[in-house]
Amino acid sequence: MLLTVEASAEPVVVLHRSQDKDLTCGSSSGWDHRADDYHELMAESEIDLEHLQSFCRGGVPEIKGARSLCWKVLLFYLPSNKAIWDEHLQRSRDQYQDFIEEFINGSSVSGAMAGSLSATAHAPHLLTALGRDDFFHDNEVLTQINKDVRRLNPDFSFFQQPTGRPRPSREPLSHRVQQAVLESATIVTNRDGLQTIKRCVRSLSSAGPNDMMVEPASGDERHWEVIERILFIYAKLNPGIKYVQGMNEILGPIYFCFAMDPDLTWSQHAEADAFFCFTNLMSEIRDVFIKTLDDSETGIGALMARLEVLLAEHRPDLAESLQNMSLKPQFYAFRWLTLLLSQEFKLPDLMRLWDTLFASSSRLDTLLHVCIAMLELCGDIILAEDFAACVKTLQNYPSDIDVTTILYNAERLRTEVGL
């Protein structure tokens, strides 16, 4: 049974978890029909992208490998013409291996970073030759990546498990980050213009418990190490943004989807494929990660402002209540928007939500509609409770609200605004 809560204009549909299939396909036979539609759609030699987008907005059928393939097309990694897939994939995967050779196996990087800073302290000319800024920036970026990927989705064991495939690099990147001791160095210039290296050592014992994780005794490569490698290569290729905390939360589900493809011909290349899909997605949303663009038209500030305007237009009562409490989007929507809601839902629900998000021709607009639907479904709390209760609810989104309910109401909003 569908329950409705009266809103200012339109009713909000509230769907319980036991009813989620009814929303998208009406019955199990309807779901089977969607599976048939998927096979028919993907059997064409030229994939109709608009048709695929429309189809995937309702969720990719739970067919083995279907989501992995659809996301590759929706994120513009695979071209519509299937005849050139093999050539395109081979060229892309070869290119990614070249990146590994250049940025990880290459002597210009690994030789410097693998050596102790104590060696360079006696030979500062080595840092000059290699590019001392790059050396220290790489260390700084890699240390942050290493911390973040080790903590990726801690309630989900997948990322801690071995990949079962040989490591493509000569050494794990994690070995470049000292786990017992973090060493750092600063170039100091005296009044005479002479440069020396000032070293400092900090024990990880002063760090938080989440900063330390025991290396697996077997030495097998874990999935989080693959994530680490992708993010480091992305940072090297994109010096304008490098790595920003939170990118791991966006890459993780994409890599998981590809690595879990039951077809070995696809899953064995999950790393390279995830890198290019992540890169394509970041090209659309990267501005929200760049702090200097926060107040620009494309920055996170403008995106949160659009959320406020849309909420005021669609649910002025909720907008007024939030305004009266001085509960600004910075308290909850900053994370929602920058991380594409990856922190608000369990992974299976998130992947269903990303089916719709990736299938949209205007992903940020769809993301805003989803956020409005999330606020709408918490309307009773926003209208009745105080600041503390509302912040707690929005920062820890209620798990009993099914993602399909949210998407249903977001789709209704999209139809109303004509997008």
ZIKAWO-V807297 format. One line per field, one symbol per residue. phi: phi as a letter, one per 20 degrees, with the letter a starting at -180 (. if undefined). burial: b if it has 9 or more other C-alpha atoms within 8 Angstrom, else e. A space follows every 50 residues. Layout:
phi=???
burial=???
//
This chain:
phi=.edcdfdfcdfeeddegfdffffebnaffffffffffffffefffcffff fffffffeofgfdgnffgffffffemeefffffdggffffffffffffff ffedefffdffffffffffffebffffffenfffgffgffffffggffff dflfecfgfeeffmcfffdfbfgffedfeecddbbcfddefenedcdedb ccfffeefffeccfffffnffeffffgffgfffgffecffcldcgofffe fgfffggffeffegfeffdgffffgffffffffedfffeegfdgeefdef fffffffffffffecfffffffffeleeggfcegfgefdlmfeecfgfff ffffgffffefcfffffffffffffffdgfffedeegffffgffecggfe effffffffffffgffend
burial=eeeeeeeeeeebbbbbeeebbebebbeeebbeebbeebeebeeeeebebe ebbbbbbbbbbeeebbbbebbbbbbbbbbbbbeebeebbeebbeebbebb bbbbbbeebbbbbeeebeebbeebeebeebebeebbeebebbbbbbbbbe ebeeeeeebeeeeeeeeebeebbeeebeeebbbebeeebeeeeeebbbbe eebbeeeeeeebeeeeeeeebbbbbbbbbbbbbbbbeeeebbbeeebbbb bbbbbebbbebeeeebbbbbbbbbbbbbbbbeeebbbbbbeebbbeebbb bbbbeebbebbbeebbbbbbbbbeeebebebbbbbbbbbbbbbebeeebb bbbebbbbbbeebeebbbbbbbbbbbbebebbbeeeeebbbebbeeeeee bbbbbbbbbbbebbeeeee
//
